[in-house]
Amino acid sequence: MTTQLPFEPSFEERPAVPYAAIKRDDITAANFARIADRIPVILGWLGGRGIAAAGAPFLKYDVIRPDGTFQVVAGVPLASPVEDDGEIFAATLPAGRYVAFTHAGHPDRLIEITTSVLDWGTGQGFKWDMTESGGAQHWACRLEIFKTHPLEVPDPNDWVTDVAVKLADG
């Protein structure tokens, strides 16, 4: 049975984008905010070097494990690559075709809504750029892009987040 969605996801061709990031392993639902709390560290590092962000900060899910732990990267897109420096590392978001949607509301619903979109896409015959190993999902690119700033919009029920998940090439 195909999952029904209350909205229509869009399809985007996204270019490769360099970014600066901080990685944390073994994030759980209970301590998930710790990774998002690292974004100001990245922004401060960039600001101290006179480097401007080229877009909104994001969380990039790299691994989702069956035990409820995640490997997540907090990142900031850049106009050009930077060098690794201590806990800050440089990488590139992959170019390709993505399924995207916008969520307006509390971020606690994002995993549930994203899972519905992934189920919908699978039901439509889409192949995600993801592999499984030992029950863990390893994603090429699964992003939550923050469109609101918590200091400017303190009520999380009013937050807006774009989500983009890379489709497999070919």
DSSP file (Angstrom, degrees, kcal/mol; ACC not computed):
  #  RESIDUE AA STRUCTURE BP1 BP2  ACC     N-H-->O    O-->H-N    N-H-->O    O-->H-N    TCO  KAPPA ALPHA  PHI   PSI    X-CA   Y-CA   Z-CA
    1    1 A M              0   0    0      0, 0.0     2,-0.3     0, 0.0   122,-0.1   0.000 360.0 360.0 360.0 136.6    0.0    0.0    0.0
    2    2 A T        -     0   0    0    121,-0.1     2,-0.2     1,-0.1   118,-0.1  -0.644 360.0-117.2 -83.5 133.9    1.3    3.5   -0.9
    3    3 A T        -     0   0    0     -2,-0.3     2,-0.4   116,-0.3    -1,-0.1  -0.495  25.9-138.4 -67.5 134.0    1.7    6.0    1.9
    4    4 A Q        -     0   0    0     -2,-0.2   116,-0.1     2,-0.0    -1,-0.0  -0.802  16.2-156.7 -94.9 137.5   -0.6    9.0    1.4
    5    5 A L        -     0   0    0     -2,-0.4   108,-0.0     2,-0.1   112,-0.0  -0.866  22.0-136.8-113.8 148.0    0.9   12.4    2.2
    6    6 A P  S    S+     0   0    0      0, 0.0     2,-0.3     0, 0.0    -1,-0.1   0.416  93.2  32.3 -80.5   3.8   -1.0   15.6    3.2
    7    7 A F  S    S-     0   0    0     94,-0.0    -2,-0.1     0, 0.0    94,-0.0  -0.942  85.4-110.6-149.8 166.4    1.4   17.6    0.8
    8    8 A E        -     0   0    0     -2,-0.3     0, 0.0     0, 0.0     0, 0.0  -0.914  29.6-138.8-106.5 114.9    3.3   16.9   -2.4
    9    9 A P        -     0   0    0      0, 0.0     2,-0.2     0, 0.0    92,-0.2  -0.304  20.1-133.7 -63.6 156.3    7.1   16.7   -2.1
   10   10 A S  E     -A  100   0A   0     90,-3.0    90,-2.9     2,-0.0     2,-0.4  -0.650   6.8-126.4-106.5 168.4    9.1   18.5   -4.8
   11   11 A F  E     -A   99   0A   0     -2,-0.2     2,-0.4    88,-0.2    88,-0.2  -0.961  27.7-174.0-116.3 134.0   12.1   17.3   -6.8
   12   12 A E  E     -A   98   0A   0     86,-2.6    86,-3.1    -2,-0.4     2,-0.7  -0.977  25.2-142.9-130.2 139.4   15.2   19.3   -7.0
   13   13 A E  E     -A   97   0A   0     -2,-0.4    84,-0.2    84,-0.2    82,-0.1  -0.918  32.0-167.7 -92.8 117.0   18.5   19.1   -8.9
   14   14 A R  E     -A   96   0A   0     82,-3.1    82,-2.4    -2,-0.7     2,-0.1  -0.891  13.0-133.8-111.6 137.3   21.0   20.3   -6.3
   15   15 A P        -     0   0    0      0, 0.0     2,-0.2     0, 0.0    78,-0.1  -0.372  39.8 -84.8 -77.6 164.9   24.6   21.1   -7.1
   16   16 A A        -     0   0    0     -2,-0.1    79,-0.0    79,-0.1    76,-0.0  -0.517  51.3-163.8 -64.7 137.3   27.6   19.9   -5.0
   17   17 A V  E     -B   93   0A   0     76,-1.6    76,-3.4    -2,-0.2    62,-0.1  -0.985  12.9-136.2-132.5 122.3   28.0   22.4   -2.1
   18   18 A P  E     +B   92   0A   0      0, 0.0    60,-2.9     0, 0.0     2,-0.3  -0.425  31.3 177.7 -70.5 152.4   31.0   22.7    0.1
   19   19 A Y  E     -BC  91  77A   0     72,-2.6    72,-2.0    58,-0.3     2,-0.4  -0.986  29.9-131.0-151.0 161.2   30.4   23.0    3.8
   20   20 A A  E     +BC  90  76A   0     56,-2.1    56,-2.2    -2,-0.3     2,-0.3  -0.911  40.5 166.6-109.8 143.5   32.1   23.3    7.2
   21   21 A A  E     -BC  89  75A   0     68,-2.3    68,-2.4    -2,-0.4     2,-0.4  -0.944  37.5-136.8-152.9 167.2   30.8   21.0   10.0
   22   22 A I  E     - C   0  74A   0     52,-2.1    52,-2.4    -2,-0.3     2,-0.4  -0.999  27.1-149.6-127.6 130.7   31.2   19.4   13.4
   23   23 A K  E     - C   0  73A   0     64,-0.4     2,-0.4    -2,-0.4    50,-0.2  -0.807  12.3-174.3-104.1 143.4   30.4   15.7   13.7
   24   24 A R  E     - C   0  72A   0     48,-1.7    48,-1.3    -2,-0.4     3,-0.3  -0.999  13.0-147.0-131.5 134.2   29.1   13.9   16.8
   25   25 A D  E    S+     0   0A   0     -2,-0.4    46,-0.2     1,-0.2    45,-0.0  -0.644  71.9  20.5 -95.3 158.4   28.6   10.2   17.1
   26   26 A D  E    S+     0   0A   0     -2,-0.2     2,-0.4     1,-0.2    -1,-0.2   0.877  70.6 172.0  54.7  49.3   25.9    8.4   19.0
   27   27 A I  E     - C   0  70A   0     43,-2.4    43,-2.5    -3,-0.3     2,-0.2  -0.703  11.6-166.4 -80.2 138.7   23.4   11.1   19.3
   28   28 A T        -     0   0    0     -2,-0.4     4,-0.5    41,-0.2     3,-0.4  -0.733  37.9-100.9-117.9 171.6   20.1    9.8   20.7
   29   29 A A  S >  S+     0   0    0     39,-0.5     3,-0.7    -2,-0.2     4,-0.3   0.869 122.7  56.2 -58.7 -34.9   16.6   11.3   20.9
   30   30 A A  T 3  S+     0   0    0      1,-0.2    -1,-0.2     2,-0.1     3,-0.2   0.821 120.9  25.8 -69.3 -31.7   17.4   12.3   24.5
   31   31 A N  T >  S+     0   0    0     -3,-0.4     3,-1.4     1,-0.1     4,-0.4   0.109  84.5 118.2-119.1  23.5   20.5   14.2   23.7
   32   32 A F  T X>  +     0   0    0     -3,-0.7     3,-1.5    -4,-0.5     4,-0.9   0.828  65.2  66.9 -61.0 -34.5   19.8   15.2   20.1
   33   33 A A  H 3> S+     0   0    0     -4,-0.3     4,-2.3     1,-0.3    -1,-0.3   0.760  84.3  75.7 -60.2 -23.6   19.8   19.0   20.8
   34   34 A R  H <4 S+     0   0    0     -3,-1.4    -1,-0.3     1,-0.2     4,-0.2   0.842  94.6  49.0 -58.8 -33.2   23.6   18.7   21.5
   35   35 A I  H X4 S+     0   0    0     -3,-1.5     3,-1.5    -4,-0.4     4,-0.3   0.929 111.3  47.0 -75.0 -43.5   24.3   18.5   17.8
   36   36 A A  H >< S+     0   0    0     -4,-0.9     3,-1.5     1,-0.3    -2,-0.2   0.836 103.9  64.4 -64.0 -30.9   22.2   21.5   16.8
   37   37 A D  T 3< S+     0   0    0     -4,-2.3     4,-0.3     1,-0.3    -1,-0.3   0.620  91.9  66.0 -66.3 -11.4   23.8   23.4   19.7
   38   38 A R  T X> S+     0   0    0     -3,-1.5     4,-1.6    -4,-0.2     3,-0.7   0.622  76.4  84.9 -85.2 -14.1   27.1   23.1   17.8
   39   39 A I  H <> S+     0   0    0     -3,-1.5     4,-2.6    -4,-0.3     5,-0.2   0.898  85.2  55.2 -58.4 -42.6   26.0   25.3   14.9
   40   40 A P  H 3> S+     0   0    0      0, 0.0     4,-2.4     0, 0.0    -1,-0.2   0.836 104.1  56.3 -60.3 -28.9   27.0   28.5   16.7
   41   41 A V  H <> S+     0   0    0     -3,-0.7     4,-2.3    -4,-0.3    -2,-0.2   0.927 109.3  45.1 -65.3 -43.9   30.5   27.1   17.1
   42   42 A I  H  X S+     0   0    0     -4,-1.6     4,-2.7     2,-0.2     5,-0.2   0.938 113.6  49.3 -63.8 -46.7   30.8   26.6   13.3
   43   43 A L  H  X S+     0   0    0     -4,-2.6     4,-2.9     1,-0.2    -2,-0.2   0.888 111.9  49.1 -61.4 -39.2   29.3   30.1   12.6
   44   44 A G  H  X S+     0   0    0     -4,-2.4     4,-2.3    -5,-0.2    -1,-0.2   0.902 110.4  50.6 -65.1 -41.1   31.8   31.6   15.1
   45   45 A W  H  X S+     0   0    0     -4,-2.3     4,-0.5     2,-0.2    -2,-0.2   0.929 114.0  44.5 -61.8 -45.7   34.7   29.7   13.5
   46   46 A L  H ><>S+     0   0    0     -4,-2.7     5,-2.7     1,-0.2     3,-1.3   0.933 112.8  51.1 -63.8 -46.5   33.7   31.0   10.1
   47   47 A G  H ><5S+     0   0    0     -4,-2.9     3,-1.4     1,-0.3    -1,-0.2   0.869 104.0  58.1 -60.0 -38.1   33.1   34.5   11.3
   48   48 A G  H 3<5S+     0   0    0     -4,-2.3    -1,-0.3     1,-0.3    -2,-0.2   0.669 111.3  43.0 -66.5 -15.8   36.5   34.6   13.0
   49   49 A R  T <<5S-     0   0    0     -3,-1.3    -1,-0.3    -4,-0.5    -2,-0.2   0.284 116.6-111.5-110.5   6.7   38.0   33.9    9.5
   50   50 A G  T < 5 +     0   0    0     -3,-1.4     2,-0.5     1,-0.2    -3,-0.2   0.774  69.5 143.6  69.6  26.5   35.8   36.3    7.6
   51   51 A I      < -     0   0    0     -5,-2.7     2,-0.3    -6,-0.1    -1,-0.2  -0.876  38.6-148.0-103.7 126.5   34.0   33.5    5.8
   52   52 A A        -     0   0    0     -2,-0.5    27,-0.5    -3,-0.1     2,-0.1  -0.680  19.8-112.4 -92.2 145.2   30.2   34.0    5.2
   53   53 A A  B     -J   78   0B   0     -2,-0.3    25,-0.2    25,-0.1     3,-0.1  -0.459  16.0-149.5 -67.8 147.2   27.7   31.2    5.1
   54   54 A A  S    S-     0   0    0     23,-3.0     2,-0.3    -2,-0.1    24,-0.2   0.160  73.1 -13.7-104.3  16.4   26.2   30.5    1.7
   55   55 A G  S    S-     0   0    0     22,-0.5    -1,-0.1     0, 0.0    24,-0.0  -0.973  96.0 -41.3 170.8-174.8   22.9   29.3    3.1
   56   56 A A        -     0   0    0     -2,-0.3    91,-0.1     1,-0.1    -2,-0.1  -0.412  62.6-101.4 -74.8 146.4   21.0   28.1    6.1
   57   57 A P        -     0   0    0      0, 0.0    89,-2.3     0, 0.0     2,-0.3  -0.214  46.6-171.0 -59.6 158.4   22.7   25.8    8.7
   58   58 A F  E     -ED  75 145A   0     17,-2.6    17,-2.7    87,-0.2     2,-0.4  -0.948  27.7-127.8-146.7 164.3   21.6   22.1    8.5
   59   59 A L  E     -ED  74 144A   0     85,-2.3    85,-2.3    -2,-0.3     2,-0.6  -0.979  23.9-159.1-111.0 133.8   21.8   18.7   10.1
   60   60 A K  E     -ED  73 143A   0     13,-3.0    13,-2.5    -2,-0.4     2,-0.6  -0.958   8.9-145.0-117.1 115.1   23.0   15.9    7.8
   61   61 A Y  E     +E   72   0A   0     81,-2.7    81,-0.5    -2,-0.6    11,-0.2  -0.689  26.0 167.8 -78.8 120.1   22.0   12.4    8.9
   62   62 A D  E     +     0   0A   0      9,-2.7    77,-2.5    -2,-0.6     2,-0.4   0.827  66.6  14.1 -97.5 -44.7   24.9   10.1    7.9
   63   63 A V  E     -EF  71 138A   0      8,-1.7     8,-2.7    75,-0.2     2,-0.5  -0.998  54.4-169.3-137.7 133.3   23.9    6.9    9.8
   64   64 A I  E     -EF  70 137A   0     73,-2.3    73,-2.8    -2,-0.4     6,-0.2  -0.983  21.0-157.3-119.9 117.5   20.7    5.9   11.5
   65   65 A R    >   -     0   0    0      4,-2.8     3,-1.7    -2,-0.5    71,-0.1  -0.613  24.9-122.0 -98.0 153.5   21.2    2.8   13.7
   66   66 A P  T 3  S+     0   0    0      0, 0.0    -1,-0.1     0, 0.0    69,-0.1   0.702 108.5  67.3 -66.4 -18.0   18.5    0.3   14.8
   67   67 A D  T 3  S-     0   0    0      2,-0.1     3,-0.1     1,-0.0    69,-0.0   0.396 121.8-101.7 -83.5   6.2   19.3    0.9   18.4
   68   68 A G  S <  S+     0   0    0     -3,-1.7   -39,-0.5     1,-0.3     2,-0.3   0.598  83.1 125.2  87.4  10.7   18.0    4.5   18.1
   69   69 A T        -     0   0    0    -41,-0.1    -4,-2.8    -4,-0.1    -1,-0.3  -0.752  41.5-158.5-102.3 155.3   21.4    6.2   17.8
   70   70 A F  E     -CE  27  64A   0    -43,-2.5   -43,-2.4    -2,-0.3     2,-0.6  -0.922  19.4-143.2-128.6 150.7   22.3    8.5   15.0
   71   71 A Q  E     + E   0  63A   0     -8,-2.7    -9,-2.7    -2,-0.3    -8,-1.7  -0.977  38.9 174.3-109.6 114.2   25.5    9.8   13.4
   72   72 A V  E     -CE  24  61A   0    -48,-1.3   -48,-1.7    -2,-0.6     2,-0.5  -0.938  24.7-149.6-128.3 142.7   24.7   13.4   12.5
   73   73 A V  E     -CE  23  60A   0    -13,-2.5   -13,-3.0    -2,-0.4     2,-0.6  -0.941   7.5-150.1-110.0 130.5   26.7   16.3   11.1
   74   74 A A  E     +CE  22  59A   0    -52,-2.4   -52,-2.1    -2,-0.5     2,-0.3  -0.900  35.8 170.5 -93.6 125.7   25.9   19.9   12.0
   75   75 A G  E     -CE  21  58A   0    -17,-2.7   -17,-2.6    -2,-0.6   -54,-0.2  -0.890  35.9-149.8-140.1 165.9   27.0   22.0    9.0
   76   76 A V  E     -C   20   0A   0    -56,-2.2   -56,-2.1    -2,-0.3   -20,-0.1  -0.992  29.9-123.9-134.5 124.3   26.9   25.3    7.3
   77   77 A P  E     -C   19   0A   0      0, 0.0   -23,-3.0     0, 0.0   -22,-0.5  -0.364  29.4-161.9 -69.6 149.4   27.1   25.6    3.4
   78   78 A L  B     -J   53   0B   0    -60,-2.9   -25,-0.1   -25,-0.2     4,-0.0  -0.876  29.5-128.5-129.7 159.3   29.9   27.7    1.9
   79   79 A A  S    S+     0   0    0    -27,-0.5    -1,-0.1    -2,-0.3   -26,-0.1   0.797  97.8  10.5 -75.5 -29.9   30.6   29.4   -1.4
   80   80 A S  S    S-     0   0    0    -63,-0.1    -1,-0.2   -62,-0.0   -26,-0.0  -0.977  93.8 -85.3-146.8 157.9   34.0   27.7   -1.6
   81   81 A P        -     0   0    0      0, 0.0     2,-0.3     0, 0.0   -61,-0.1  -0.165  36.8-158.0 -64.3 155.4   35.8   24.9    0.3
   82   82 A V        -     0   0    0    -63,-0.2     2,-0.3     9,-0.1   -63,-0.1  -0.792  23.2-101.4-122.8 169.6   37.8   25.5    3.5
   83   83 A E        -     0   0    0     -2,-0.3     5,-0.0     1,-0.1     2,-0.0  -0.663  41.4 -99.8 -89.8 148.7   40.5   23.5    5.2
   84   84 A D        -     0   0    0     -2,-0.3     5,-0.2     6,-0.1     2,-0.2  -0.340  41.4-177.3 -60.3 148.6   39.9   21.2    8.2
   85   85 A D  B >   -K   88   0C   0      3,-2.9     3,-1.9     1,-0.2     2,-0.2  -0.734  49.7 -60.1-156.0 100.2   40.8   22.8   11.5
   86   86 A G  T 3  S-     0   0    0      1,-0.3    -1,-0.2    -2,-0.2    -2,-0.0  -0.424 123.7  -4.2  64.2-126.2   40.5   21.0   14.8
   87   87 A E  T 3  S+     0   0    0     -2,-0.2     2,-0.4    -3,-0.1   -64,-0.4   0.614 121.1  86.8 -78.1 -10.0   36.9   19.9   15.4
   88   88 A I  B <   -K   85   0C   0     -3,-1.9    -3,-2.9   -66,-0.1     2,-0.3  -0.761  60.5-177.5 -87.7 130.9   35.8   21.7   12.3
   89   89 A F  E     -B   21   0A   0    -68,-2.4   -68,-2.3    -2,-0.4     2,-0.4  -0.917  19.5-130.6-128.1 159.5   36.0   19.7    9.1
   90   90 A A  E     +B   20   0A   0     -2,-0.3     2,-0.3   -70,-0.2   -70,-0.2  -0.837  35.3 147.2-108.3 143.6   35.3   20.4    5.5
   91   91 A A  E     -B   19   0A   0    -72,-2.0   -72,-2.6    -2,-0.4     2,-0.4  -0.892  37.4-113.0-156.3-175.7   33.2   18.3    3.1
   92   92 A T  E     -B   18   0A   0     -2,-0.3   -76,-0.1   -74,-0.3     3,-0.0  -0.995  17.1-131.2-135.5 129.7   30.9   18.5    0.2
   93   93 A L  E     -B   17   0A   0    -76,-3.4   -76,-1.6    -2,-0.4    48,-0.1  -0.619  44.1-107.7 -71.7 135.9   27.2   17.8   -0.1
   94   94 A P        -     0   0    0      0, 0.0     2,-0.1     0, 0.0   -80,-0.1  -0.366  24.2-122.5 -73.7 144.6   26.7   15.6   -3.2
   95   95 A A        +     0   0    0     -2,-0.1     2,-0.3   -82,-0.1   -79,-0.1  -0.435  60.6  89.0 -72.6 155.1   25.1   16.9   -6.4
   96   96 A G  E    S-A   14   0A   0    -82,-2.4   -82,-3.1    -2,-0.1     2,-0.4  -0.927  76.1 -40.1 150.3-170.3   22.1   15.1   -7.6
   97   97 A R  E     -A   13   0A   0     -2,-0.3    70,-3.1    70,-0.3     2,-0.3  -0.760  54.4-172.5 -93.4 132.7   18.3   14.7   -7.6
   98   98 A Y  E     -AG  12 166A   0    -86,-3.1   -86,-2.6    -2,-0.4     2,-0.5  -0.914  25.6-134.1-125.5 148.6   16.6   15.2   -4.3
   99   99 A V  E     -AG  11 165A   0     66,-2.6    66,-2.6    -2,-0.3     2,-0.3  -0.904  39.2-176.5 -95.0 131.4   13.1   14.8   -2.9
  100  100 A A  E     +AG  10 164A   0    -90,-2.9   -90,-3.0    -2,-0.5     2,-0.3  -0.934  17.2 164.6-134.3 152.9   12.3   17.9   -0.8
  101  101 A F  E     - G   0 163A   0     62,-2.1    62,-3.1    -2,-0.3     2,-0.4  -0.974  29.2-122.3-156.7 163.9    9.6   19.3    1.4
  102  102 A T  E     - G   0 162A   0     -2,-0.3     2,-0.5    60,-0.2    60,-0.2  -0.933  17.3-159.4-114.0 135.1    9.0   22.0    3.9
  103  103 A H  E     - G   0 161A   0     58,-3.4    58,-2.8    -2,-0.4     2,-0.6  -0.964   2.9-168.2-114.1 123.2    7.8   21.3    7.5
  104  104 A A  E     + G   0 160A   0     -2,-0.5     2,-0.3    56,-0.2    56,-0.2  -0.950  55.6  44.2-108.8 114.7    6.3   24.2    9.5
  105  105 A G  S    S-     0   0    0     54,-3.0    53,-0.1    -2,-0.6    52,-0.1  -0.915  97.7 -11.2 145.6-172.1    5.9   23.2   13.1
  106  106 A H    >   -     0   0    0     -2,-0.3     3,-1.6    51,-0.2     4,-0.2  -0.293  54.0-134.2 -61.5 134.8    7.7   21.5   16.0
  107  107 A P  G >  S+     0   0    0      0, 0.0     3,-1.8     0, 0.0     4,-0.4   0.695  96.9  79.2 -65.8 -17.7   10.9   19.7   15.0
  108  108 A D  G 3  S+     0   0    0      1,-0.3     4,-0.4     2,-0.1     3,-0.3   0.752  90.9  54.9 -60.2 -22.1    9.9   16.7   17.1
  109  109 A R  G <> S+     0   0    0     -3,-1.6     4,-2.6     1,-0.2    -1,-0.3   0.554  83.2  89.7 -86.9  -7.9    7.6   15.7   14.2
  110  110 A L  H <> S+     0   0    0     -3,-1.8     4,-3.1     1,-0.2     5,-0.3   0.881  84.7  49.5 -61.8 -41.3   10.4   15.7   11.6
  111  111 A I  H  > S+     0   0    0     -4,-0.4     4,-2.4    -3,-0.3    -1,-0.2   0.936 114.1  46.3 -64.1 -44.1   11.4   12.1   12.0
  112  112 A E  H  > S+     0   0    0     -4,-0.4     4,-1.8     2,-0.2    -2,-0.2   0.926 116.7  43.8 -61.8 -46.1    7.8   10.9   11.7
  113  113 A I  H  X S+     0   0    0     -4,-2.6     4,-2.2     2,-0.2    -2,-0.2   0.914 113.8  50.1 -68.4 -43.1    7.1   13.1    8.6
  114  114 A T  H  X S+     0   0    0     -4,-3.1     4,-2.8    -5,-0.2    -1,-0.2   0.908 108.8  52.9 -61.8 -41.2   10.4   12.3    6.9
  115  115 A T  H  X S+     0   0    0     -4,-2.4     4,-2.6    -5,-0.3    -1,-0.2   0.901 108.3  51.1 -60.1 -40.6    9.7    8.6    7.5
  116  116 A S  H  X S+     0   0    0     -4,-1.8     4,-2.6     2,-0.2    -1,-0.2   0.908 110.8  48.0 -62.6 -41.7    6.3    9.1    5.8
  117  117 A V  H  X S+     0   0    0     -4,-2.2     4,-2.9     2,-0.2    -2,-0.2   0.911 111.8  49.7 -66.1 -41.7    7.9   10.8    2.8
  118  118 A L  H  X S+     0   0    0     -4,-2.8     4,-2.4     2,-0.2    -2,-0.2   0.915 112.6  47.2 -63.0 -42.6   10.6    8.0    2.5
  119  119 A D  H  X S+     0   0    0     -4,-2.6     4,-2.4     2,-0.2  -116,-0.3   0.913 112.5  50.5 -63.3 -42.6    7.8    5.4    2.6
  120  120 A W  H  X S+     0   0    0     -4,-2.6     4,-1.4     2,-0.2    -2,-0.2   0.943 111.8  47.4 -58.7 -49.2    5.8    7.3    0.0
  121  121 A G  H  <>S+     0   0    0     -4,-2.9     5,-2.7     1,-0.2     4,-0.4   0.894 111.2  50.2 -62.0 -41.5    8.9    7.6   -2.2
  122  122 A T  H ><5S+     0   0    0     -4,-2.4     3,-1.4     1,-0.2    -1,-0.2   0.907 108.9  52.7 -62.8 -41.2    9.7    3.9   -1.9
  123  123 A G  H 3<5S+     0   0    0     -4,-2.4    -1,-0.2     1,-0.3    -2,-0.2   0.779 106.3  54.0 -63.9 -26.8    6.0    3.1   -2.7
  124  124 A Q  T 3<5S-     0   0    0     -4,-1.4    -1,-0.3    -3,-0.2    -2,-0.2   0.508 124.9-105.1 -83.3  -6.1    6.4    5.3   -5.9
  125  125 A G  T < 5 +     0   0    0     -3,-1.4    -3,-0.2    -4,-0.4     2,-0.2   0.567  68.8 150.1  93.7   9.6    9.5    3.2   -6.9
  126  126 A F      < -     0   0    0     -5,-2.7     2,-0.5    -6,-0.2    -1,-0.3  -0.488  38.5-141.8 -75.1 146.3   12.1    5.8   -6.0
  127  127 A K        -     0   0    0     41,-0.2    41,-3.4    -2,-0.2     2,-0.2  -0.950  14.7-142.7-109.2 123.7   15.5    4.5   -4.9
  128  128 A W  B     -L  167   0D   0     -2,-0.5     2,-2.1    39,-0.3    39,-0.3  -0.541  23.4-113.0 -83.6 150.0   17.2    6.5   -2.1
  129  129 A D  S    S+     0   0    0     37,-2.5    11,-2.9    -2,-0.2    12,-0.5  -0.557  81.1 113.0 -81.6  76.8   20.9    7.1   -2.0
  130  130 A M  E     -H  139   0A   0     -2,-2.1     2,-0.3     9,-0.2     9,-0.2  -0.994  48.7-160.7-150.1 142.2   21.3    4.9    1.1
  131  131 A T  E     -H  138   0A   0      7,-2.2     7,-3.4    -2,-0.3     2,-0.4  -0.888  14.4-136.5-121.5 159.1   22.8    1.6    1.9
  132  132 A E  E     +H  137   0A   0     -2,-0.3     2,-0.3     5,-0.2     5,-0.2  -0.945  23.3 169.8-117.7 139.6   22.2   -0.7    4.8
  133  133 A S  E >  S-H  136   0A   0      3,-2.2     3,-2.0    -2,-0.4    -2,-0.0  -0.943  73.8 -10.4-148.0 122.4   24.8   -2.5    6.9
  134  134 A G  T 3  S-     0   0    0     -2,-0.3     3,-0.1     1,-0.3    -2,-0.0   0.790 128.2 -57.2  60.1  27.8   24.1   -4.4   10.1
  135  135 A G  T 3  S+     0   0    0      1,-0.3     2,-0.3   -70,-0.1    -1,-0.3   0.289 112.8 120.9  86.2 -10.9   20.6   -2.9   10.2
  136  136 A A  E <   - H   0 133A   0     -3,-2.0    -3,-2.2   -71,-0.1     2,-0.5  -0.649  60.7-132.7 -88.5 143.4   22.0    0.6   10.1
  137  137 A Q  E     -FH  64 132A   0    -73,-2.8   -73,-2.3    -2,-0.3     2,-0.6  -0.847  14.8-160.8 -94.9 126.8   21.0    3.0    7.3
  138  138 A H  E     -FH  63 131A   0     -7,-3.4    -7,-2.2    -2,-0.5     2,-0.3  -0.936  13.4-157.9-110.3 110.2   24.0    4.9    5.7
  139  139 A W  E     - H   0 130A   0    -77,-2.5    -9,-0.2    -2,-0.6     3,-0.2  -0.706  20.8-155.4 -96.0 136.6   22.7    8.0    3.9
  140  140 A A  S    S-     0   0    0    -11,-2.9     2,-0.2    -2,-0.3    -1,-0.1   0.896  89.4 -11.1 -70.1 -41.7   24.6    9.8    1.1
  141  141 A C        +     0   0    0    -12,-0.5    25,-2.7    25,-0.2     2,-0.4  -0.720  65.2 159.4-165.0 110.6   22.7   13.0    1.9
  142  142 A R  E     - I   0 165A   0    -81,-0.5   -81,-2.7    23,-0.2     2,-0.3  -0.933  27.5-171.7-132.8 106.9   19.6   13.4    4.2
  143  143 A L  E     -DI  60 164A   0     21,-3.1    21,-1.6    -2,-0.4     2,-0.5  -0.767  29.5-166.6-111.9 144.9   19.3   17.1    5.3
  144  144 A E  E     -DI  59 163A   0    -85,-2.3   -85,-2.3    -2,-0.3     2,-0.6  -0.982  23.2-163.4-118.7 114.6   17.2   19.1    7.7
  145  145 A I  E     -DI  58 162A   0     17,-3.7    17,-2.6    -2,-0.5     2,-0.5  -0.882  14.6-132.5-107.2 120.9   17.8   22.8    6.7
  146  146 A F  E     + I   0 161A   0    -89,-2.3    15,-0.2    -2,-0.6     3,-0.0  -0.596  27.2 173.9 -80.4 119.0   16.8   25.4    9.3
  147  147 A K        +     0   0    0     13,-2.4     2,-0.3    -2,-0.5    14,-0.2   0.571  67.8  52.6 -97.9 -13.1   14.8   28.2    7.8
  148  148 A T  S    S-     0   0    0     12,-0.8    11,-0.1     5,-0.0     3,-0.0  -0.909  76.9-133.4-121.3 153.0   14.1   29.9   11.2
  149  149 A H    >>  -     0   0    0     -2,-0.3     4,-2.6     1,-0.1     3,-1.1  -0.904  14.3-136.7-104.7 129.0   16.5   30.9   13.9
  150  150 A P  T 34 S+     0   0    0      0, 0.0    -1,-0.1     0, 0.0     9,-0.0   0.789 105.0  53.5 -57.7 -28.9   15.5   29.9   17.5
  151  151 A L  T 34 S+     0   0    0      1,-0.2    -3,-0.0     2,-0.1     0, 0.0   0.796 115.1  40.2 -75.6 -26.4   16.5   33.3   18.9
  152  152 A E  T <4 S+     0   0    0     -3,-1.1    -1,-0.2     1,-0.3    -4,-0.0   0.772 129.1  30.2 -88.8 -29.7   14.2   35.1   16.3
  153  153 A V  S  < S+     0   0    0     -4,-2.6    -1,-0.3     1,-0.1     5,-0.1  -0.789  70.5 176.9-129.4  86.1   11.4   32.6   16.6
  154  154 A P        +     0   0    0      0, 0.0    -1,-0.1     0, 0.0     5,-0.1   0.756  59.0  82.3 -68.6 -24.8   11.4   31.2   20.1
  155  155 A D    >   -     0   0    0      1,-0.2     3,-2.5     3,-0.1     4,-0.1  -0.715  67.3-155.8 -84.4 111.8    8.3   29.0   19.8
  156  156 A P  G >  S+     0   0    0      0, 0.0     3,-1.3     0, 0.0   -51,-0.2   0.710  90.1  70.9 -61.1 -18.6    9.4   25.7   18.2
  157  157 A N  G 3  S+     0   0    0      1,-0.2   -51,-0.2   -51,-0.1    -2,-0.0   0.674  99.7  48.9 -68.6 -14.9    5.8   25.2   16.9
  158  158 A D  G <  S+     0   0    0     -3,-2.5    -1,-0.2   -53,-0.1     2,-0.1   0.294  85.6 120.2-104.7   7.2    6.5   28.1   14.5
  159  159 A W    <   -     0   0    0     -3,-1.3   -54,-3.0    -4,-0.1     2,-0.4  -0.413  50.3-149.5 -75.1 149.7    9.8   26.8   13.2
  160  160 A V  E     +G  104   0A   0    -56,-0.2   -13,-2.4    -2,-0.1   -12,-0.8  -0.984  16.5 179.6-121.7 128.8   10.2   26.1    9.5
  161  161 A T  E     -GI 103 146A   0    -58,-2.8   -58,-3.4    -2,-0.4     2,-0.4  -0.995  18.1-147.5-132.0 129.6   12.6   23.4    8.2
  162  162 A D  E     -GI 102 145A   0    -17,-2.6   -17,-3.7    -2,-0.4     2,-0.4  -0.780  15.9-159.6 -89.7 140.7   13.3   22.3    4.7
  163  163 A V  E     -GI 101 144A   0    -62,-3.1   -62,-2.1    -2,-0.4     2,-0.4  -0.978  10.8-179.8-121.3 134.9   14.1   18.6    4.3
  164  164 A A  E     -GI 100 143A   0    -21,-1.6   -21,-3.1    -2,-0.4     2,-0.5  -0.994   4.7-172.3-136.7 129.0   16.0   17.2    1.3
  165  165 A V  E     -GI  99 142A   0    -66,-2.6   -66,-2.6    -2,-0.4   -23,-0.2  -0.985  25.3-123.3-125.8 126.1   16.8   13.5    0.7
  166  166 A K  E     -G   98   0A   0    -25,-2.7   -37,-2.5    -2,-0.5   -68,-0.3  -0.439  18.6-140.7 -73.1 133.8   19.1   12.4   -2.1
  167  167 A L  B     -L  128   0D   0    -70,-3.1   -39,-0.3   -39,-0.3   -70,-0.3  -0.605  33.9 -92.9 -84.1 152.9   17.8    9.9   -4.7
  168  168 A A        -     0   0    0    -41,-3.4   -41,-0.2    -2,-0.2     2,-0.1  -0.376  46.5-107.2 -63.4 143.7   20.1    7.2   -6.0
  169  169 A D              0   0    0      1,-0.2    -1,-0.1    -3,-0.1   -73,-0.0  -0.424 360.0 360.0 -70.4 146.5   21.9    8.2   -9.2
  170  170 A G              0   0    0     -2,-0.1    -1,-0.2    -3,-0.1    -2,-0.1   0.448 360.0 360.0  95.1 360.0   20.8    6.5  -12.3
